Amino acid sequence: MARLGPSLTLDTIVEALVIGAGTLSGVSRLEQMCAFACMSIVVNYIVFMTFFPACLSLVLELSNRCSSGQPPWQMATLARAMVEEEKPNPVVQRVKVIMSAGLLLVHGITRWSLSLSSNTVTLMDNASFNSSTDPHVIVRLLDAGLDHIVFMVILVALIVKYVLFESQGQLEENLIHDSLQPSQDSLDNSGLSGKGILRQRTRIRTVSFNSHWEELAMATSKEDRGTQTEIPKTYIKEHGDEDEDKPPRSLEECVAVMNSQGGVRSLTNKEIVQMVEKKHVPSYKLETVLGNPLRAVGIRRAIVAPHTAKHGSMDALPYDNYDYTKVMGVCCENVIGYVPIPVGVVGPLLMNGKKYMVPMATTEGCLVASTNRGCRALVNGVKSTVIRDGMTRAPSVRLPTAARATEVYTWTRNRENFAIIKEGFDSTSRFARLQELHVGIAGRLLYMRFVAQTGDAMGMNMVSKGTEAGLKTLKKYFPDLEVLSVSGNYCVDKKPSAINWIEGRGKSVVCEGIVPSKVVTSILKTTVAALVEANITKNLVGSSLAGSIGGNNAHAANIVAAVYIACGQDPAQVVGSSNCMTLMEAWGEKGEDLHITVTMPSLEVGTVGGGTGLGPQSACLTMLGVKGAHQENPGENACQLAKIIAGTVLAGELSLMSALAAGHLVKSHLAHNRAKSGTSSPSASITNGGVPTAAATITTSSVTDISTNADSHPTGKAVVPAINSSTTSDKVEAFGAKPITNCFERGNTIVNKAATQKTNLPPTGVVIDGKQGDSGLSEKAVTSNMSPCLDPANFSVPHFSDR
Ligand code: ADP
């Protein structure tokens, strides 16, 4: 409202003035019409300024309460959408100008014609004595119908302008653009995006366009889908299946054809479907038996389609224009298509003196923008170092007795014995080099963690192969050793674990950067002190309190996942790879700058093998200059990728932490400014902390809360552990925060006036929802119409799903 209010008010005044001019025209009907128009403008304005925001707040409040998972209302989107709305629409602008001009014209013509007709009538009256005819009848007729004529002229002009001369293309373009917006802006699955509501408002304004709008949107989406997936009709001819219109031959005939020289590929698609359904050809072998992956994928879709939950559900899943040869036997089986994911880019990221543009594949809105802001803030660049490199595989083995198991354990700890195993291990690959063997013991079970360098490969296959060879060697010395599983979950792959956090897995990287104080204030919109404090409370204390392992960071997984997907890494390894500790300190002589580090002990990355060979993923690796095997120094590319990822994570951490710290400041300012303005109501002041005795639900429905309470529960609500009001002040102060000492009332709302001064415990601006505090006052939820919070500047970087 703060943003839209002034411009709306101005619009209303201008419109009222222009149309109001019509009330002075002297043409009675025009005067009436203008008066009504003025009234409608004023009513419209009042409704929009009062009723609309109230309803909006109510919907926000309700939607936040009802939601589970991510809050359905992404306030940043809403704010952005409102700003978008604010942008002038050229069509509307033109209509406004024409309407205004038309009204002025009417006004001018009416005045002129009135004075003319009165003169004419006087002249005519004089002349009528001398004339047998009565020419002024025509003038009177003209005079009576003048306002009609003027209206008709304007109407015709508008019709001519928009029907004949207006570029339909531009109009359609606008409509298409708008109709596509919601899907682009949709940040949640609920479909209740901020844009949605705004579109609803737009619909009310443009009722006449509604059907056209929807048709257009549908046509567009069909068109879009068709270019990617609607293959079946053309597919048959393209792939030489001329006989597709013929009914399929009998099963016996098809089997005979299959066993003849022509093989399966000489059957029609329908016949192959039949053969697969009757289990004469396994579906997973279609690519091999047909020798044409695209045809195989198309046929598999036809086989799968009747068994899906909804007819036509696969239509929007593309499968054409893809190089399946690189998928087969490497990346995926039973292929029915591919899921395109948008790829954004951040950078340049200045790392170790070189600039990188980092691709990120994500569907999480604002992630790329935020990380990009982090890169921008790293004006001095970052220094990234790989301190350890070793992929692991840990088989579980069993010995007849625990005593025998300890013998093996002791044997492996001897250097010479290790060298024997290493020889066996290293013989399996040019790149696999065993570095360590960590043995865990549990009774007569042993877990042997082989740690090896794997060149530029992520290395799971390579280490597994080497491990088998190492065990074979070991078995020569301990024939009673029984291998239970080549992976005994002591590796640990794709599961949270302390061992990877402590010992490392893959690449262990440390990355640091120094952000000058000016940049902290100008780009990150916060202060070094606020950042350092937010980092301690969130990433260190908060994570410790949660018992997190490897989770001392804000959202490392967001960046790791996005770069992994873009660069063909194994997305499941985000589990261990996003282990990260983010640290921040005040830096420089006066502590005016910020020193930030991320320590990531288990980045499991590779630039050869797996998904790295697929075209688009390979292109992303090429963007970073780390594609494939490093020719001179095997392993260099994979290490470089790990360093880049750590640098990007650092940028992401910096930006999100800044948003959180800045949000804290905004809240504090808000509370302090309001306190100064003296709006508090003494009757509503809550002493003794004002925190309820029972566990209180703190709604994060207000914009302030959403943007700043990054630790809120995914449902958008955070639960404060029971705090006994009698000791509230002490407890809160024990955490370094000043208790809430008073509140002010706004309607049914009670809002904290004094912000916590050291930490966000409890968060400033937070409102206790519907609980009865010790004060005896009924405390109700903030309806979130805090105008400063709707200013997009306050959430240039909104929250992420890290919370
Ligand atoms: P992973 O072990 O990560 O699963 P793959 O086994 O799929 O990876 O791919 C590694 C393969 O790539 C091995 O066959 C290896 O010989 C080959 N290769 C070629 N150049 C390199 C290199 N520079 N580093 C590692 N592996 C390489």
Residues whose N, C-alpha, C, O or C-beta is under 5 A from the ligand:
A	BS01	ADP	F431 T454 G455 D456 A457 M458 G459 M460 N461 M462 G606 V608 G609 G610 A629 H630 P634 G635
